[in-house]
Amino acid sequence: MRVISRGMSLVCLAVLTMNGCALYTPPTVSSIDTAAPTLSCPSPQPGLLPGDFAGTWMATYWGGTVVDTISLRPDGTYKQVVDSVSEGLHYESPWREWWVEVRESGYPRLHLAGMRRCDELLETCLRTQGGTDSQAFDYCENLSLAMPDSVILVVTGPQPGDRVPRELLLRQTRIAGSEWSYYFSLVSDVPSE
């Protein structure tokens, strides 16, 4: 496992950053193998750098009634804004930490500390610590993930023939038996303030 950026120890990543170094603190999120990997997601381009994630990303849920926006700064901080017309909800987080974990499978994971998971039930979206009590499933690697106080998004490429900015999608993991999966796509190269 290689990590592009986060917290306390210094790790040099010559392969990823061309002789660059990144800060690393092991994530507190657990992962449990549930089956041998059967990779089923379009691969992202190789050699992604932290700056490749900077910008404003948006996902919509429940027929477009919930809009979830994350603004990622290149300094490793992000802000989340969630609006739900049907629930009368507006949530805006303070700036929090994000980092990218590069997996041997080639599917990076974007970790967002304290992010609220708003594609599920309203009560999950309202959790002050973020994350979810539900077991999440990374369907790109066939792994279960616990996210008690954060959200992990799987970084993939688009489906063949789809044209998306930077050829990147940030995919939500599936929740306990759900067949639904949502993704964030880039809407602006500039993080919103």
C-alpha positions as CSV (number, residue, x, y, z in Angstrom):
1,M,0.0,0.0,0.0
2,R,1.3,3.5,-0.9
3,V,-0.3,6.7,0.4
4,I,-0.1,10.0,-1.5
5,S,-0.8,12.4,1.5
6,R,-1.8,12.5,5.1
7,G,-0.4,13.2,8.5
8,M,2.7,12.4,10.5
9,S,5.5,10.2,9.2
10,L,7.4,11.1,6.0
11,V,7.2,8.6,3.2
12,C,9.0,9.1,-0.1
13,L,7.1,8.0,-3.2
14,A,9.5,8.1,-6.1
15,V,7.2,6.0,-8.3
16,L,4.2,8.2,-7.8
17,T,5.6,11.7,-7.5
18,M,8.8,11.6,-9.4
19,N,11.1,11.8,-6.4
20,G,8.5,13.6,-4.3
21,C,7.6,12.9,-0.6
22,A,4.3,12.8,1.1
23,L,3.2,12.7,4.7
24,Y,1.6,9.5,6.0
25,T,-0.3,8.4,9.0
26,P,-2.0,4.9,8.8
27,P,-5.7,5.2,8.4
28,T,-8.0,4.1,11.2
29,V,-10.4,2.5,8.8
30,S,-10.4,-1.3,8.8
31,S,-10.8,-3.5,5.7
32,I,-11.8,-7.1,5.7
33,D,-11.3,-9.4,2.7
34,T,-14.7,-11.0,1.8
35,A,-13.6,-12.8,-1.4
36,A,-10.8,-12.9,-3.9
37,P,-10.7,-9.7,-5.8
38,T,-12.6,-9.6,-9.1
39,L,-11.9,-6.1,-10.4
40,S,-15.1,-4.8,-12.1
41,C,-14.5,-1.0,-12.3
42,P,-12.8,1.0,-15.1
43,S,-9.2,1.7,-14.0
44,P,-8.1,5.3,-13.5
45,Q,-5.1,6.5,-15.3
46,P,-1.8,5.6,-13.6
47,G,0.4,8.0,-11.7
48,L,-2.2,10.2,-10.1
49,L,-0.9,13.1,-7.9
50,P,-2.7,14.9,-5.1
51,G,-3.3,17.9,-7.4
52,D,-5.3,15.7,-9.8
53,F,-8.1,15.6,-7.2
54,A,-8.2,19.4,-6.5
55,G,-11.5,21.0,-7.5
56,T,-15.2,20.8,-6.8
57,W,-16.9,17.4,-7.2
58,M,-20.7,16.7,-7.1
59,A,-23.0,13.8,-6.7
60,T,-26.8,13.7,-6.7
61,Y,-29.0,11.1,-4.9
62,W,-32.6,10.2,-4.7
63,G,-33.6,11.3,-8.2
64,G,-31.6,14.6,-7.8
65,T,-33.4,15.8,-4.6
66,V,-30.1,15.5,-2.7
67,V,-27.0,17.4,-4.0
68,D,-23.7,16.5,-2.3
69,T,-20.7,18.7,-3.2
70,I,-17.1,18.3,-2.0
71,S,-14.4,20.9,-2.6
72,L,-10.9,19.4,-2.5
73,R,-8.0,21.8,-2.0
74,P,-4.5,20.7,-3.1
75,D,-3.3,21.3,0.5
76,G,-5.2,18.2,1.7
77,T,-8.3,19.9,3.1
78,Y,-11.9,19.6,1.9
79,K,-15.3,21.1,2.5
80,Q,-18.7,19.3,2.1
81,V,-22.0,21.0,1.3
82,V,-25.2,19.0,1.2
83,D,-28.6,20.3,0.1
84,S,-31.9,18.4,0.1
85,V,-34.9,20.2,-1.0
86,S,-37.3,17.4,0.0
87,E,-35.9,17.2,3.6
88,G,-35.2,21.0,4.0
89,L,-31.6,20.2,4.7
90,H,-28.6,22.4,4.2
91,Y,-25.3,21.2,5.7
92,E,-21.8,22.8,5.3
93,S,-18.8,21.3,7.0
94,P,-15.7,23.1,8.2
95,W,-12.5,22.4,6.2
96,R,-11.4,18.9,7.1
97,E,-8.6,16.6,6.0
98,W,-8.5,14.3,2.9
99,W,-5.8,12.0,1.6
100,V,-5.4,9.3,-1.1
101,E,-4.4,5.7,-0.4
102,V,-3.0,4.1,-3.5
103,R,-3.8,0.4,-3.6
104,E,-1.9,-2.4,-5.3
105,S,-5.0,-3.1,-7.3
106,G,-4.6,0.3,-9.0
107,Y,-7.8,1.7,-7.5
108,P,-6.9,4.6,-5.2
109,R,-9.1,5.3,-2.3
110,L,-10.0,8.9,-1.3
111,H,-10.3,9.2,2.5
112,L,-12.4,12.1,3.8
113,A,-12.2,12.5,7.5
114,G,-15.5,13.4,9.1
115,M,-17.4,13.4,5.8
116,R,-21.2,12.8,6.1
117,R,-22.6,9.9,4.0
118,C,-25.8,11.4,2.5
119,D,-26.8,8.8,-0.1
120,E,-28.4,6.6,2.6
121,L,-31.0,7.5,5.2
122,L,-31.4,11.0,6.6
123,E,-30.2,9.9,10.0
124,T,-26.9,8.7,8.5
125,C,-26.5,12.1,6.8
126,L,-27.1,13.9,10.2
127,R,-24.4,11.9,12.1
128,T,-22.1,14.6,13.6
129,Q,-19.0,12.4,13.4
130,G,-19.7,11.5,9.7
131,G,-19.3,8.1,8.2
132,T,-21.8,5.3,8.6
133,D,-22.8,2.5,11.0
134,S,-23.6,0.3,8.0
135,Q,-21.0,-2.0,6.5
136,A,-19.7,-0.6,3.2
137,F,-18.6,-2.7,0.2
138,D,-15.8,-1.7,-2.2
139,Y,-17.2,-3.4,-5.2
140,C,-14.0,-2.7,-7.3
141,E,-11.9,-4.9,-5.0
142,N,-14.6,-7.0,-3.3
143,L,-13.7,-5.8,0.2
144,S,-15.9,-4.7,3.1
145,L,-14.9,-1.5,4.8
146,A,-15.9,0.1,8.1
147,M,-16.3,3.8,8.0
148,P,-17.5,4.9,11.5
149,D,-16.3,8.5,11.2
150,S,-15.2,9.1,7.6
151,V,-16.1,8.3,4.0
152,I,-13.9,6.4,1.6
153,L,-14.5,7.0,-2.1
154,V,-13.0,4.6,-4.7
155,V,-11.2,6.4,-7.5
156,T,-12.0,4.9,-11.0
157,G,-12.0,5.8,-14.6
158,P,-15.3,6.3,-16.5
159,Q,-17.2,3.6,-18.3
160,P,-15.9,3.1,-21.9
161,G,-17.3,5.8,-24.1
162,D,-18.2,8.2,-21.3
163,R,-16.4,11.5,-21.3
164,V,-15.8,13.0,-17.8
165,P,-13.4,15.7,-16.7
166,R,-9.9,14.3,-15.9
167,E,-11.3,10.9,-16.8
168,L,-11.9,10.3,-13.0
169,L,-14.9,9.4,-10.9
170,L,-15.0,9.2,-7.1
171,R,-17.3,6.3,-6.4
172,Q,-19.3,5.7,-3.2
173,T,-19.0,2.2,-1.8
174,R,-22.2,0.1,-1.7
175,I,-24.0,-0.2,1.6
176,A,-25.0,-3.6,3.1
177,G,-26.6,-5.4,0.2
178,S,-27.6,-2.3,-1.8
179,E,-27.2,-2.5,-5.6
180,W,-27.1,1.3,-5.8
181,S,-23.8,3.1,-6.1
182,Y,-23.3,6.8,-6.7
183,Y,-20.3,8.8,-7.8
184,F,-18.9,12.3,-7.6
185,S,-17.8,13.9,-10.9
186,L,-15.7,17.0,-11.3
187,V,-17.8,20.2,-11.9
188,S,-15.0,22.8,-11.5
189,D,-11.2,22.8,-11.5
190,V,-11.4,25.3,-8.6
191,P,-12.4,24.3,-5.1
192,S,-15.3,26.5,-3.9
193,E,-14.8,28.5,-0.8
